[in-house]
């Protein structure tokens, strides 16, 4: 039986990594966790470029590098593992590109969808958990981390556009991509229980 493919999405500071780690503890049997960009050898090399604070990267280059890392991950790892029956929890997937490059970098949602449809061989998730936060919460959490990569160090206008962009993408594609919105400003225990419920509903074990 094919495994379930579940992506966790949200702006920087939404708590994706923390929630994914908690979900892995709940559903660890036949479940693997991947991250974007990165995970594969090629993806990690691309990640180093994309997040390098010292580089000034053209938005189109950024979009294509993101898609390239995703292509390597999906075609060399995710699809084979799903076919072997493993569940895959992914820290980001195509929605991130629709928001960050399509909206916040002004490259166009449809253009980014086409690039990523090619890169992923059309692979869609079974569920997307969108961790929704407001800008004030995001800013506080980012300041607490005290470190930032090339994208995280963007200005307030950019980060606000990402937060608004996720809400727009949710409204446009929640049915097509089976996106559920979770209020990530709730307590961690509450967020975990909500996410767990949604994963069980689609047959995650």
C-alpha positions in Angstrom: 0.0 0.0 0.0 1.3 3.4 -1.0 2.3 5.7 2.0 0.8 9.0 2.8 2.6 12.3 1.8 2.0 15.1 4.2 3.6 18.6 4.0 3.9 21.1 6.8 3.8 24.7 5.6 3.9 28.1 7.1 6.0 31.3 7.4 9.4 31.3 9.2 8.7 31.1 12.9 5.4 29.2 12.5 6.9 26.2 14.4 7.0 23.7 11.5 10.1 21.8 12.7 8.8 21.5 16.3 5.5 20.2 15.1 7.0 17.8 12.6 9.3 16.3 15.3 6.3 15.9 17.5 4.3 14.2 14.7 7.2 11.9 14.0 7.1 10.7 17.6 3.3 10.0 17.2 3.5 8.3 13.8 7.1 7.0 13.8 6.2 3.5 12.4 7.0 3.5 8.7 7.3 7.2 8.7 10.2 9.4 7.5 10.9 13.1 7.7 12.4 15.2 5.0 13.1 19.0 4.6 13.2 21.5 1.9 15.4 22.7 0.4 17.8 19.9 1.1 17.8 16.4 2.5 19.6 14.8 -0.5 23.3 15.4 -1.2 22.3 17.6 -4.2 19.6 19.3 -2.2 21.9 20.2 0.6 24.4 21.7 -1.7 21.6 23.8 -3.3 20.4 24.7 0.2 23.8 26.1 1.1 23.6 28.4 -1.9 20.0 29.5 -1.3 20.4 30.4 2.4 23.8 32.0 2.1 23.5 35.4 3.6 26.4 36.8 1.5 24.8 36.0 -1.8 22.4 38.3 -3.8 20.3 35.8 -5.8 18.0 36.7 -8.7 14.4 35.8 -7.9 14.1 33.6 -11.0 17.3 31.8 -10.0 16.0 31.3 -6.5 12.8 29.8 -7.9 14.6 27.4 -10.2 17.1 26.4 -7.5 14.2 25.6 -5.1 12.5 23.5 -7.8 15.8 21.8 -8.6 16.3 20.7 -5.0 12.7 19.6 -4.9 13.1 17.6 -8.1 16.0 15.7 -6.7 14.2 15.0 -3.4 10.9 13.9 -5.0 12.2 11.8 -7.9 15.2 10.1 -6.1 13.7 9.7 -2.7 10.0 10.6 -1.9 8.3 8.7 -4.8 10.3 5.5 -4.3 9.7 5.6 -0.5 6.0 6.2 -0.9 5.7 3.3 -3.3 7.5 1.1 -0.6 4.7 2.1 1.8 6.5 4.7 3.9 4.7 7.8 5.1 6.6 11.0 4.3 6.4 14.1 6.5 7.9 17.1 4.6 9.1 20.4 6.1 7.8 22.5 3.2 6.8 21.6 -0.3 5.3 23.3 -3.4 3.1 25.8 -1.4 6.3 27.4 -0.1 7.4 28.2 -3.6 3.9 29.5 -4.6 4.1 31.9 -1.6 7.8 32.9 -1.4 8.6 33.0 -5.1 5.2 33.3 -6.7 3.8 36.0 -4.5 6.5 37.6 -2.4 9.1 37.6 -5.2 6.3 38.6 -7.7 7.1 35.8 -10.2 3.5 34.7 -10.5 1.6 31.8 -9.0 0.8 30.0 -12.3 4.4 30.3 -13.4 5.7 28.7 -10.2 3.1 26.0 -10.4 4.2 25.0 -13.9 7.9 24.9 -12.9 7.1 22.7 -9.9 4.7 20.5 -11.6 7.5 19.5 -14.0 10.1 19.3 -11.1 7.9 16.9 -9.0 6.5 14.8 -11.9 3.1 16.1 -10.7 3.3 14.5 -7.3 0.8 16.0 -4.9 0.5 15.7 -1.2 -2.3 13.8 0.6 -2.5 16.5 3.1 -1.0 20.0 3.8 -1.0 21.3 7.3 -0.7 25.1 7.1 0.5 26.6 10.4 -0.9 30.1 10.5 0.6 32.9 12.5 0.4 36.7 12.6 3.4 38.9 12.0 3.9 40.0 15.6 4.2 36.4 16.7 6.5 35.6 13.9 8.8 38.6 14.6 9.0 37.6 18.3 9.9 34.0 17.5 12.5 35.1 14.9 14.1 37.5 17.3 14.3 34.7 20.0 16.3 32.6 17.6 18.9 35.4 17.1 20.1 33.8 13.8 18.9 34.3 10.3 19.6 33.0 6.8 19.4 34.9 3.5 15.6 34.6 3.3 14.9 35.1 7.0 16.9 38.4 7.0 14.6 40.0 4.5 12.7 43.1 5.7 9.3 43.4 7.4 7.5 44.1 4.1 8.7 40.8 2.7 7.8 38.7 5.8 4.4 40.3 6.0 3.8 39.5 2.3 4.7 35.8 3.1 2.2 35.7 5.9 -0.5 37.3 3.7 0.6 35.1 0.8 0.0 31.9 2.7 -3.6 33.1 3.6 -4.2 33.8 -0.1 -2.9 30.5 -1.3 -5.0 28.7 1.3 -8.1 30.5 0.1 -7.3 29.7 -3.6 -6.2 26.1 -3.2 -7.5 24.6 0.0 -9.7 22.1 -1.7 -7.4 21.3 -4.6 -4.4 20.6 -2.3 -6.4 19.4 0.7 -5.0 22.1 3.0 -6.0 22.4 6.6 -5.3 25.6 8.5 -4.1 25.4 12.1 -3.7 28.4 14.4 0.0 28.1 15.3 -0.4 30.8 18.1 -2.1 28.2 20.2 -0.1 26.2 22.8 2.2 23.5 21.4 0.1 20.8 22.9 -3.1 22.1 21.3 -1.4 22.4 17.9 0.0 18.8 18.2 -3.5 17.4 19.0 -5.1 19.3 16.1 -2.4 18.1 13.6 -2.6 14.5 14.9 -6.4 14.5 14.3 -6.0 15.6 10.7 -3.4 13.0 10.0 -5.5 10.2 11.4 -8.5 11.4 9.3 -6.6 10.7 6.1 -5.5 7.3 7.2 -2.1 8.1 8.7 -1.0 5.5 11.3 
